[in-house]
Amino acid sequence: MKRLRNIIFSIVVIVVLLKLIDYTGKLFNPKWTDRALDAVEAFHSLPEQSIEVVVYGSSHAWKGVETTEMYEKHGINAYNYGGNWQHINTTSLFIKDSLRTQSPKIALIETYRANAVLADSDLNGEIYYTKKAGAFKDKYKYLRQCFGNCLERYVSYYIPLITFHENWGNLEEENFDKNNAVDYFLSKKGYEGSGSSAIASIKNYKNFEQYELNNDAIIILNDIVSLCRDRGIEVIFFTVPYEGEYHYADAMEAYAEANGCAYLNLFERMDEVGINGSTDFRDIDHLNDNGARKVADYIGEYIRENYDVADARKL
């Protein structure tokens, strides 16, 4: 009987210790990852097969396409499944994750980091928020690409306290806030909004130096396009303006044309979209609500004119 009590006590201690480690890891994690975690959770709470257009990509997509505007102006049932920082292999993971529960007609893929592949990396915020995507085969392939053969990196993914423990000296009141933003993202159809305003000086796109896409990025882009084609999904690549130079517009245009996809370089279409550097940016890299509505309106109209998508307002 005493031996049984000791075993039970040991199990309880282990469970409590694991819970404490997990809680502490979440407590110490960089707080700017929490909204991305909530955004992924919100997507996974959507009814299955309920979205016709999905936006993917980095924060330039997440904060650059106000998806509710697509519905209100054009009746397009769209959802923004972007996230901070995303390299193209993280975007690819999000696409594959979304297709486990949704069958969109159109994939809108933002290209800010289309030439950047995350590989041989320690745990960071971008990899960390993929935890909410759940477990599936393609996710393990992604983690192998990110972490290589380093066991410590895998352990830190599941026990983030290993990586984030040094943040203990930076704890603030918000670290203890248990509120989440899931309901917010559901109400905004995934879009990360902001009404703040900053001045962005947008350069003439004709002066941007242009580079070729690297082979690793092309492999991932080919995989994305092949997957979408197999599912009957149309692919539209797009680039959102920001204060800086985008070096892959020519390469993305050539790639899209060669692979039967569309490419909207909004640097070239700023006048058509109506983007204004004085009123439409939350910071020099990201659009605010005003700018994101303009982008959504423009892309929504483009979809209406070129693709067969139902008017969800009439259903």
C-alpha positions as CSV (number, residue, x, y, z in Angstrom):
1,M,0.0,0.0,0.0
2,K,2.8,2.4,0.9
3,R,4.5,1.6,-2.4
4,L,1.3,2.4,-4.3
5,R,1.0,5.7,-2.5
6,N,4.6,6.6,-3.4
7,I,3.9,5.8,-7.1
8,I,0.8,7.9,-7.1
9,F,2.7,10.7,-5.3
10,S,5.5,10.5,-7.9
11,I,3.0,10.7,-10.8
12,V,1.3,13.7,-9.3
13,V,4.6,15.5,-8.8
14,I,5.7,14.8,-12.3
15,V,2.3,16.0,-13.7
16,V,2.5,19.2,-11.6
17,L,6.1,19.8,-12.7
18,L,5.3,19.4,-16.4
19,K,2.3,21.7,-16.0
20,L,4.5,24.3,-14.3
21,I,7.1,24.0,-17.0
22,D,4.5,24.4,-19.7
23,Y,2.9,27.4,-17.9
24,T,6.2,29.1,-17.3
25,G,7.2,28.6,-20.9
26,K,4.0,30.3,-22.1
27,L,4.5,33.0,-19.4
28,F,8.1,33.8,-20.7
29,N,7.4,33.6,-24.4
30,P,7.6,36.8,-26.4
31,K,4.2,38.4,-26.0
32,W,4.0,39.5,-29.6
33,T,3.6,35.9,-30.6
34,D,0.4,35.5,-28.6
35,R,-1.8,37.2,-31.1
36,A,-0.4,35.0,-33.8
37,L,-1.2,32.0,-31.7
38,D,-4.8,33.3,-31.2
39,A,-5.1,33.9,-34.9
40,V,-4.3,30.3,-35.7
41,E,-6.7,29.1,-33.1
42,A,-9.4,31.3,-34.5
43,F,-8.9,29.8,-38.0
44,H,-9.2,26.3,-36.6
45,S,-12.5,27.2,-35.0
46,L,-14.1,28.1,-38.4
47,P,-16.8,25.7,-39.7
48,E,-15.3,23.3,-42.2
49,Q,-15.6,24.2,-45.9
50,S,-16.9,27.6,-45.1
51,I,-14.3,29.9,-46.9
52,E,-13.9,30.6,-50.6
53,V,-10.8,32.8,-50.6
54,V,-7.9,32.6,-48.2
55,V,-5.1,35.1,-47.8
56,Y,-1.7,33.8,-46.8
57,G,1.7,35.4,-46.1
58,S,3.7,37.5,-43.8
59,S,2.6,40.5,-41.7
60,H,2.3,42.4,-44.9
61,A,-0.7,40.1,-45.7
62,W,-2.0,39.8,-42.2
63,K,-2.1,43.5,-41.7
64,G,-2.6,44.5,-45.3
65,V,-5.9,42.9,-46.5
66,E,-9.0,43.8,-44.5
67,T,-11.0,40.7,-45.4
68,T,-14.3,41.9,-44.0
69,E,-14.2,44.6,-46.7
70,M,-14.1,41.9,-49.4
71,Y,-17.4,40.6,-48.1
72,E,-19.1,43.9,-47.5
73,K,-18.1,45.4,-50.9
74,H,-18.0,42.3,-53.1
75,G,-19.7,39.5,-51.3
76,I,-16.5,37.4,-51.2
77,N,-16.3,35.1,-48.2
78,A,-12.6,35.5,-47.5
79,Y,-10.4,34.9,-44.5
80,N,-6.9,36.2,-43.7
81,Y,-4.6,33.4,-42.5
82,G,-1.4,35.5,-42.6
83,G,1.0,35.9,-39.7
84,N,4.1,37.7,-38.6
85,W,7.5,37.2,-40.3
86,Q,6.6,34.3,-42.5
87,H,9.3,32.9,-44.7
88,I,7.9,31.1,-47.8
89,N,8.1,27.6,-46.1
90,T,6.0,28.9,-43.2
91,T,3.5,30.2,-45.6
92,S,3.5,26.9,-47.3
93,L,2.8,25.2,-44.0
94,F,-0.1,27.5,-43.3
95,I,-1.6,26.7,-46.8
96,K,-1.3,23.0,-46.1
97,D,-2.8,23.4,-42.7
98,S,-5.7,25.4,-44.0
99,L,-6.5,22.8,-46.7
100,R,-7.1,20.2,-44.0
101,T,-10.4,21.9,-43.2
102,Q,-11.2,24.3,-46.0
103,S,-11.5,24.0,-49.8
104,P,-11.1,27.6,-51.1
105,K,-11.5,28.5,-54.7
106,I,-8.7,31.1,-54.5
107,A,-5.4,31.3,-52.6
108,L,-4.1,34.8,-52.3
109,I,-0.4,34.5,-51.5
110,E,1.6,37.5,-50.4
111,T,5.2,37.6,-51.6
112,Y,7.2,39.8,-49.3
113,R,9.4,36.8,-48.2
114,A,8.8,34.6,-51.2
115,N,12.6,34.2,-51.7
116,A,13.4,33.5,-48.0
117,V,13.4,29.9,-46.6
118,L,13.6,29.4,-42.9
119,A,16.2,26.6,-42.3
120,D,18.8,25.5,-39.8
121,S,17.2,27.8,-37.2
122,D,16.8,27.8,-33.4
123,L,13.3,28.3,-32.1
124,N,11.9,31.8,-32.9
125,G,8.5,33.4,-32.8
126,E,7.6,32.4,-36.3
127,I,8.2,28.7,-35.7
128,Y,6.7,28.9,-32.2
129,Y,3.2,30.0,-33.3
130,T,3.0,27.0,-35.7
131,K,2.4,25.0,-32.5
132,K,-1.3,25.9,-32.8
133,A,-1.5,24.4,-36.2
134,G,-1.7,21.0,-34.6
135,A,0.1,17.8,-35.7
136,F,0.2,16.5,-39.3
137,K,2.8,15.0,-41.6
138,D,3.7,18.2,-43.5
139,K,4.3,20.0,-40.2
140,Y,7.0,17.5,-39.2
141,K,8.7,18.0,-42.6
142,Y,8.6,21.8,-41.9
143,L,10.2,21.4,-38.5
144,R,12.9,19.2,-40.0
145,Q,13.7,21.9,-42.5
146,C,13.7,24.6,-39.7
147,F,15.6,22.6,-37.1
148,G,17.8,20.2,-39.1
149,N,19.0,17.3,-36.9
150,C,19.5,19.4,-33.7
151,L,17.5,17.6,-30.9
152,E,17.7,20.6,-28.6
153,R,15.7,22.6,-31.1
154,Y,12.9,20.1,-31.2
155,V,12.9,19.9,-27.4
156,S,12.6,23.7,-27.2
157,Y,9.6,23.6,-29.5
158,Y,7.7,21.4,-27.2
159,I,9.2,22.9,-24.0
160,P,9.7,26.6,-24.9
161,L,11.0,27.5,-21.5
162,I,14.4,26.2,-22.7
163,T,14.5,29.0,-25.3
164,F,12.5,31.7,-23.6
165,H,13.7,31.4,-20.0
166,E,15.9,34.5,-20.4
167,N,12.8,36.6,-20.8
168,W,12.1,36.3,-17.0
169,G,13.7,39.7,-16.5
170,N,11.3,41.4,-19.0
171,L,8.0,40.2,-17.5
172,E,5.3,42.8,-17.5
173,E,1.6,42.9,-16.4
174,E,0.5,41.8,-19.9
175,N,2.5,38.5,-19.5
176,F,-0.1,37.5,-16.9
177,D,-3.1,38.5,-18.9
178,K,-5.1,35.4,-19.8
179,N,-7.4,37.2,-22.3
180,N,-7.0,36.1,-25.9
181,A,-7.9,37.6,-29.2
182,V,-9.7,34.6,-30.8
183,D,-13.1,36.3,-30.9
184,Y,-11.5,39.4,-32.3
185,F,-9.9,37.5,-35.2
186,L,-13.2,35.7,-35.9
187,S,-15.0,39.0,-36.1
188,K,-12.3,40.5,-38.4
189,K,-12.1,37.3,-40.6
190,G,-8.5,36.9,-39.5
191,Y,-7.2,40.4,-40.3
192,E,-4.9,42.1,-37.7
193,G,-6.3,45.6,-37.7
194,S,-4.9,49.0,-36.6
195,G,-6.3,52.5,-36.8
196,S,-3.0,54.1,-36.1
197,S,-1.2,56.3,-38.7
198,A,2.4,56.9,-39.7
199,I,4.0,58.5,-42.7
200,A,5.6,56.1,-45.2
201,S,7.7,57.3,-48.1
202,I,7.1,54.9,-51.0
203,K,9.9,54.8,-53.6
204,N,9.4,54.5,-57.3
205,Y,9.2,50.8,-58.1
206,K,10.8,51.4,-61.4
207,N,14.1,52.0,-59.6
208,F,14.1,48.8,-57.5
209,E,17.0,46.5,-58.3
210,Q,15.7,43.1,-59.3
211,Y,17.0,39.6,-58.3
212,E,16.3,36.0,-59.3
213,L,14.5,33.6,-56.9
214,N,16.8,31.1,-55.3
215,N,16.3,27.3,-56.0
216,D,15.1,26.5,-52.5
217,A,12.3,29.1,-52.8
218,I,11.3,27.9,-56.3
219,I,11.0,24.3,-55.0
220,I,8.6,25.5,-52.3
221,L,6.6,27.7,-54.7
222,N,6.3,24.8,-57.1
223,D,5.0,22.6,-54.3
224,I,2.4,25.3,-53.4
225,V,1.2,25.7,-56.9
226,S,1.1,22.0,-57.6
227,L,-0.9,21.4,-54.4
228,C,-3.4,24.1,-55.3
229,R,-3.7,22.9,-58.9
230,D,-4.4,19.4,-57.7
231,R,-7.2,20.8,-55.4
232,G,-8.7,23.0,-58.2
233,I,-7.5,26.2,-56.4
234,E,-6.6,29.3,-58.4
235,V,-3.4,31.1,-57.1
236,I,-3.0,34.8,-57.1
237,F,0.4,36.1,-55.8
238,F,0.5,39.7,-54.7
239,T,2.9,42.3,-53.2
240,V,1.7,45.0,-50.8
241,P,3.6,48.4,-50.9
242,Y,5.8,49.4,-48.0
243,E,8.7,51.8,-47.4
244,G,11.5,49.9,-48.9
245,E,12.5,48.1,-52.1
246,Y,11.0,44.9,-53.3
247,H,13.5,43.0,-55.3
248,Y,11.5,40.1,-56.7
249,A,8.7,41.6,-58.7
250,D,10.1,40.7,-62.1
251,A,10.9,37.2,-60.9
252,M,7.5,36.7,-59.4
253,E,5.7,38.0,-62.5
254,A,7.8,35.6,-64.7
255,Y,7.1,32.7,-62.3
256,A,3.4,33.4,-62.1
257,E,3.1,33.6,-65.9
258,A,5.1,30.4,-66.4
259,N,2.9,28.5,-63.9
260,G,-0.5,29.8,-64.9
261,C,-1.0,32.0,-61.9
262,A,-1.8,35.7,-61.5
263,Y,0.5,38.3,-59.9
264,L,-0.6,41.6,-58.6
265,N,2.3,43.9,-57.9
266,L,0.6,46.7,-55.9
267,F,3.7,48.9,-56.0
268,E,2.8,49.3,-59.7
269,R,-0.9,49.8,-59.0
270,M,-0.7,52.2,-56.1
271,D,-2.7,54.9,-58.0
272,E,-5.4,52.3,-59.0
273,V,-5.6,51.0,-55.4
274,G,-5.5,54.5,-54.0
275,I,-2.7,53.9,-51.5
276,N,-1.4,57.1,-49.9
277,G,1.8,57.1,-47.9
278,S,0.5,59.9,-45.7
279,T,-2.8,58.3,-44.6
280,D,-2.7,54.5,-45.2
281,F,0.1,53.1,-43.1
282,R,0.3,52.1,-39.4
283,D,4.1,52.1,-39.6
284,I,6.6,52.3,-42.5
285,D,6.2,48.6,-43.3
286,H,2.5,47.9,-42.8
287,L,-0.9,49.3,-43.9
288,N,-3.4,50.5,-41.4
289,D,-7.2,49.9,-41.6
290,N,-7.7,52.5,-44.2
291,G,-5.0,51.1,-46.5
292,A,-5.9,47.5,-45.9
293,R,-9.5,48.2,-46.9
294,K,-8.3,49.8,-50.2
295,V,-6.2,46.7,-50.9
296,A,-9.1,44.4,-50.1
297,D,-11.5,46.4,-52.2
298,Y,-9.1,46.4,-55.2
299,I,-8.3,42.6,-55.0
300,G,-11.9,41.9,-54.4
301,E,-12.9,43.7,-57.5
302,Y,-10.1,41.9,-59.4
303,I,-11.5,38.6,-58.2
304,R,-15.0,39.5,-59.2
305,E,-13.9,40.4,-62.7
306,N,-11.7,37.4,-63.3
307,Y,-13.0,34.4,-61.3
308,D,-16.2,32.6,-60.5
309,V,-16.8,33.2,-56.8
310,A,-20.3,33.2,-55.3
311,D,-21.8,36.3,-53.7
312,A,-22.0,35.2,-50.1
313,R,-24.4,38.1,-49.3
314,K,-27.1,36.4,-51.4
315,L,-26.7,32.9,-50.0
